[in-house]
Amino acid sequence: MQTVYASPPLSRTLSLCADAVGAVQAGRSLADVLPEVAADLRPAVQALSFEVLRRLGGALAVRALLAPRTPPARVDHLLVSAIALLWPQPAPPYPAHTLVDQAVAAARERTPAAAGFVNAVLRRFLREREARVAEAERDPVAAWNHPAWWIARLRQDWPARWQALLAGAAEHPPMVLRVNARRGSAADYVRRLEAQGLPAWTLDDPVLGGQAVALAQPCPVQRLPGFADGDVSVQDASAQRAAPLLLGPAAAPGVAPAPLRPGARVLDACAAPGGKTAHLLERADLDLLALDSDPRRLARVRETLDRLHLRAATACADARQTAAWWDGRPFDAILLDAPCSASGVVRRHPDARWLRRPEDITHLARTQDALLQALWPLLAPGGRLLYATCSVFKAEGADRIDAFLQRLPPGQAALDSASPGHLGPVTDNLHPGPAGRPRTAGDGFHYALIHKLS
């Protein structure tokens, strides 16, 4: 007799997903939790956890309607996860009856006495699903699946498009590649992908530098031809804007348009995990220092550079403590990809919205200010600094740059006219491909390119 469920059964994956979701609710990131899952189960657990976290606000509200007295944590986490996966959607991950059956099986393994309770609640949800979802979504947290403070901040920052930004965070992100310019062209790599049965197309937006490729469907990096040899990297379209901005012609008043010269001294101040570092070195011959304060994350930078056959100096240090690492030679260009809330990449990291607290934004803004203040004196006159955050909050983008420029003496700095400022992931950050292909939405980012005039 053919088995219905592959080994391991869905009940096991659901149970591990419930544990991961519970860990996030307790304040741990998925990046910390998922490595604890067995390698063969990790992709499935991650996929289910992402689905649940994208609907966690609604699932919590429905569970409160159906079971007002909060059940024990291990029961609650499983119940909420199952409700989120049973949420109305065009392409549910599993048939409803299968999911309920396997959630009950997971309950028997986790808390046997609660299996009947889990079964009753989930079957009631299926019977009353339309009404219960509508009732729950009267609460904005349930409707938008973000904390109330996050929704309020977006409404304040972006009154005309806050709803689109929140809706975009529920979408599955595209998988975008960056072809190593030292090893081939984007067009050639698309042909290699299609030969492997992976439909793809080039992104024709010139701001990306000409090496961006979008996949029709995500796939494991092991399936990408030449990945291990350094032919290609995974990098969102928005992140691919950094290198062309920093290296490209200047456009600030009083600055002659010119690309960064070969051999220029460049600092990547918060370099991990190394994607932007590598992109700079793929496009230009530079004397580059990659800095990061976390030794484990800095190791990832070195691994990235080794895979791509690139070389840069690396140092583990807090970029703000310049006396501890700077040799006194000014930099021609500085990339400051500052620590931030990750509010612009929440569709890729759906746990971020539930882990962040409003006071985090204040603390991060102070760190961003301190980094700008510390690094600006290290820039040579005529040099350029690119400030970047993967955030859609103005407090981490436009507000920080406005405050920084106001603190500088008049005539010392100019904001490059090519600076895109804030980029919303679904509102003004779409990149065209060939005719007949959909536009690809980049993540939310903020970029400001500043020239040091004196």
ZAMARGU-4260 file (C-alpha; in steps of 0.2 Angstrom, whole numbers, plus 5000, padded with zeros to 4 digits):
<rodrens>
0) 5000/5000/5000 | 5007/5017/4995 | 5010/5029/5010 | 5000/5045/5009 | 5014/5056/5017
5) 5032/5056/5013 | 5045/5052/5026 | 5046/5062/5038 | 5027/5065/5039 | 5019/5082/5038
10) 5015/5081/5056 | 5033/5081/5061 | 5036/5096/5050 | 5021/5105/5057 | 5027/5102/5075
15) 5044/5109/5071 | 5036/5124/5062 | 5026/5127/5078 | 5042/5127/5089 | 5050/5139/5077
20) 5035/5151/5077 | 5034/5150/5096 | 5053/5154/5097 | 5050/5170/5087 | 5035/5175/5098
25) 5047/5173/5112 | 5060/5184/5104 | 5072/5173/5094 | 5075/5176/5076 | 5072/5162/5063
30) 5091/5164/5058 | 5095/5158/5076 | 5081/5144/5077 | 5082/5136/5060 | 5100/5130/5061
35) 5094/5119/5076 | 5083/5109/5064 | 5090/5094/5056 | 5097/5098/5039 | 5085/5087/5029
40) 5070/5095/5037 | 5076/5113/5038 | 5069/5119/5020 | 5052/5112/5024 | 5051/5119/5041
45) 5057/5136/5035 | 5044/5137/5021 | 5030/5133/5033 | 5037/5145/5046 | 5037/5159/5033
50) 5019/5156/5028 | 5014/5156/5046 | 5023/5172/5051 | 5016/5181/5036 | 4998/5178/5043
55) 5002/5177/5062 | 4992/5192/5066 | 4976/5185/5059 | 4979/5168/5066 | 4982/5174/5083
60) 4965/5184/5082 | 4956/5169/5075 | 4963/5158/5089 | 4957/5171/5102 | 4939/5170/5094
65) 4938/5151/5094 | 4948/5148/5110 | 4947/5164/5121 | 4957/5155/5135 | 4974/5154/5129
70) 4980/5135/5129 | 4997/5129/5135 | 5011/5136/5124 | 5015/5120/5114 | 4997/5118/5110
75) 4994/5136/5106 | 5009/5137/5094 | 5003/5122/5084 | 4985/5128/5084 | 4990/5146/5078
80) 5002/5138/5065 | 4988/5127/5058 | 4976/5141/5057 | 4988/5152/5048 | 4991/5138/5035
85) 4972/5135/5033 | 4969/5154/5030 | 4960/5157/5013 | 4972/5159/4999 | 4972/5155/4980
90) 4985/5141/4982 | 4985/5133/4999 | 5001/5123/5003 | 4990/5108/5008 | 4972/5102/5006
95) 4963/5107/5022 | 4958/5090/5027 | 4976/5084/5026 | 4982/5099/5036 | 4969/5096/5050
100) 4973/5078/5051 | 4992/5080/5052 | 4990/5094/5065 | 4980/5083/5076 | 4994/5069/5073
105) 5007/5082/5079 | 4996/5086/5094 | 4996/5068/5099 | 5015/5068/5098 | 5017/5085/5107
110) 5003/5085/5120 | 4992/5069/5118 | 4978/5076/5130 | 4975/5091/5118 | 4973/5082/5102
115) 4954/5082/5103 | 4954/5101/5107 | 4965/5104/5092 | 4954/5094/5081 | 4938/5103/5087
120) 4945/5120/5085 | 4952/5117/5068 | 4937/5109/5061 | 4926/5123/5068 | 4937/5136/5059
125) 4935/5127/5043 | 4916/5127/5045 | 4916/5146/5050 | 4931/5151/5041 | 4924/5165/5030
130) 4915/5173/5045 | 4929/5171/5057 | 4942/5178/5045 | 4931/5193/5042 | 4928/5196/5061
135) 4946/5195/5065 | 4952/5207/5051 | 4942/5221/5059 | 4958/5223/5069 | 4972/5231/5059
140) 4985/5219/5066 | 4975/5204/5060 | 4971/5212/5043 | 4989/5218/5039 | 4999/5205/5050
145) 5010/5218/5057 | 5011/5225/5074 | 5001/5241/5078 | 5016/5252/5080 | 5023/5247/5063
150) 5007/5250/5054 | 5006/5267/5063 | 5023/5272/5058 | 5020/5267/5040 | 5004/5277/5039
155) 5014/5292/5046 | 5028/5291/5034 | 5019/5286/5018 | 5001/5292/5020 | 4997/5288/5001
160) 5005/5271/5000 | 5006/5263/5017 | 4993/5250/5012 | 5003/5245/4997 | 5019/5243/5008
165) 5010/5232/5020 | 5002/5221/5007 | 5019/5219/4998 | 5026/5212/5014 | 5014/5197/5012
170) 5020/5193/4995 | 5033/5180/4991 | 5049/5188/4985 | 5057/5185/4968 | 5074/5176/4967
175) 5086/5188/4958 | 5104/5184/4953 | 5119/5194/4950 | 5131/5187/4937 | 5149/5190/4941
180) 5155/5202/4928 | 5172/5195/4928 | 5166/5178/4922 | 5152/5181/4910 | 5137/5191/4904
185) 5119/5191/4911 | 5112/5186/4893 | 5124/5171/4893 | 5120/5165/4910 | 5101/5166/4906
190) 5105/5153/4892 | 5114/5142/4904 | 5099/5143/4916 | 5087/5138/4903 | 5098/5124/4897
195) 5096/5117/4915 | 5077/5119/4914 | 5077/5135/4924 | 5067/5149/4915 | 5075/5166/4918
200) 5077/5183/4910 | 5089/5198/4912 | 5083/5214/4921 | 5085/5228/4909 | 5085/5243/4921
205) 5102/5252/4919 | 5103/5257/4937 | 5106/5239/4941 | 5123/5238/4931 | 5118/5226/4918
210) 5121/5209/4927 | 5104/5206/4935 | 5094/5190/4931 | 5077/5186/4938 | 5071/5168/4940
215) 5054/5162/4935 | 5054/5151/4951 | 5066/5151/4966 | 5077/5136/4967 | 5091/5130/4978
220) 5108/5138/4975 | 5115/5121/4971 | 5105/5120/4955 | 5112/5136/4949 | 5126/5132/4936
225) 5143/5138/4941 | 5137/5144/4958 | 5151/5135/4967 | 5164/5142/4954 | 5159/5160/4957
230) 5149/5163/4941 | 5134/5170/4950 | 5127/5176/4967 | 5110/5178/4974 | 5106/5196/4977
235) 5090/5206/4977 | 5088/5220/4963 | 5088/5234/4976 | 5104/5228/4984 | 5112/5228/4966
240) 5110/5246/4965 | 5124/5250/4978 | 5139/5246/4968 | 5134/5256/4952 | 5129/5271/4963
245) 5146/5271/4972 | 5156/5267/4957 | 5147/5277/4944 | 5148/5295/4937 | 5145/5309/4950
250) 5131/5321/4947 | 5132/5333/4962 | 5133/5352/4959 | 5151/5357/4957 | 5158/5339/4954
255) 5164/5334/4937 | 5155/5317/4932 | 5168/5304/4933 | 5168/5286/4939 | 5178/5280/4953
260) 5196/5278/4947 | 5204/5260/4946 | 5214/5256/4962 | 5203/5268/4972 | 5204/5266/4991
265) 5186/5260/4997 | 5179/5256/5014 | 5164/5244/5016 | 5160/5249/5034 | 5147/5235/5038
270) 5151/5222/5025 | 5143/5206/5031 | 5138/5195/5023 | 5148/5202/5008 | 5136/5204/4994
275) 5139/5222/4991 | 5158/5220/4994 | 5159/5207/4981 | 5148/5217/4968 | 5160/5232/4970
280) 5175/5220/4966 | 5167/5212/4952 | 5164/5228/4943 | 5181/5237/4947 | 5199/5235/4953
285) 5199/5243/4970 | 5210/5244/4986 | 5195/5238/4997 | 5194/5236/5016 | 5179/5226/5022
290) 5175/5229/5040 | 5162/5221/5051 | 5161/5220/5070 | 5155/5202/5071 | 5169/5189/5068
295) 5156/5175/5063 | 5148/5187/5050 | 5165/5193/5044 | 5170/5175/5041 | 5155/5174/5029
300) 5162/5189/5019 | 5178/5180/5017 | 5169/5164/5011 | 5159/5175/4999 | 5175/5183/4992
305) 5184/5166/4991 | 5170/5158/4981 | 5170/5172/4969 | 5189/5173/4967 | 5190/5190/4973
310) 5202/5198/4986 | 5200/5212/4999 | 5207/5216/5015 | 5196/5212/5030 | 5195/5218/5048
315) 5184/5214/5063 | 5181/5230/5072 | 5167/5242/5076 | 5167/5255/5062 | 5163/5269/5075
320) 5179/5266/5084 | 5190/5272/5071 | 5206/5273/5082 | 5206/5255/5083 | 5207/5250/5065
325) 5210/5265/5053 | 5228/5268/5047 | 5226/5286/5044 | 5225/5285/5025 | 5209/5293/5018
330) 5196/5283/5008 | 5190/5289/4991 | 5174/5280/4994 | 5164/5273/5008 | 5149/5261/5008
335) 5140/5262/5024 | 5126/5249/5024 | 5121/5253/5041 | 5112/5242/5054 | 5093/5244/5053
340) 5076/5237/5056 | 5076/5227/5040 | 5058/5234/5037 | 5061/5234/5019 | 5065/5216/5017
345) 5051/5209/5028 | 5044/5199/5014 | 5061/5189/5015 | 5062/5189/5034 | 5044/5188/5040
350) 5050/5186/5058 | 5057/5204/5058 | 5040/5212/5060 | 5036/5202/5076 | 5054/5204/5083
355) 5056/5223/5082 | 5050/5235/5095 | 5046/5253/5092 | 5061/5258/5104 | 5072/5248/5092
360) 5070/5262/5079 | 5077/5275/5091 | 5092/5265/5096 | 5096/5261/5077 | 5094/5279/5072
365) 5107/5283/5086 | 5119/5270/5079 | 5116/5276/5061 | 5120/5294/5066 | 5136/5288/5075
370) 5142/5279/5060 | 5140/5294/5049 | 5149/5305/5061 | 5163/5293/5063 | 5166/5289/5045
375) 5164/5306/5037 | 5181/5312/5043 | 5189/5297/5035 | 5183/5302/5017 | 5195/5312/5006
380) 5190/5328/4999 | 5181/5324/4983 | 5177/5307/4989 | 5159/5300/4990 | 5150/5291/5004
385) 5135/5280/5000 | 5123/5278/5015 | 5111/5263/5013 | 5098/5254/5024 | 5086/5241/5020
390) 5072/5251/5028 | 5056/5259/5023 | 5055/5270/5039 | 5060/5288/5036 | 5068/5288/5053
395) 5082/5276/5046 | 5083/5285/5029 | 5079/5302/5024 | 5078/5309/5042 | 5095/5303/5046
400) 5103/5310/5030 | 5094/5327/5033 | 5100/5328/5050 | 5118/5323/5045 | 5119/5336/5031
405) 5112/5350/5043 | 5126/5346/5055 | 5140/5348/5042 | 5147/5366/5039 | 5140/5374/5023
410) 5148/5369/5007 | 5156/5354/5014 | 5144/5341/5006 | 5132/5338/4992 | 5119/5325/4990
415) 5120/5317/4973 | 5106/5319/4961 | 5106/5301/4957 | 5102/5296/4975 | 5086/5287/4974
420) 5081/5290/4992 | 5068/5278/4999 | 5062/5264/4987 | 5046/5255/4992 | 5046/5236/4987
425) 5030/5237/4978 | 5027/5255/4974 | 5041/5263/4965 | 5055/5250/4964 | 5050/5239/4949
430) 5063/5233/4936 | 5058/5229/4918 | 5063/5213/4909 | 5061/5208/4891 | 5044/5211/4883
435) 5031/5199/4889 | 5040/5196/4906 | 5033/5204/4922 | 5042/5218/4931 | 5052/5212/4946
440) 5050/5221/4962 | 5065/5225/4972 | 5066/5225/4991 | 5063/5241/5001 | 5079/5252/5003
445) 5085/5269/5006 | 5101/5276/4997 | 5109/5293/4998 | 5125/5296/4989 | 5135/5311/4997
450) 5150/5320/4990 | 5163/5328/5001 | 5167/5344/4992 | 5180/5351/5004
</rodrens>
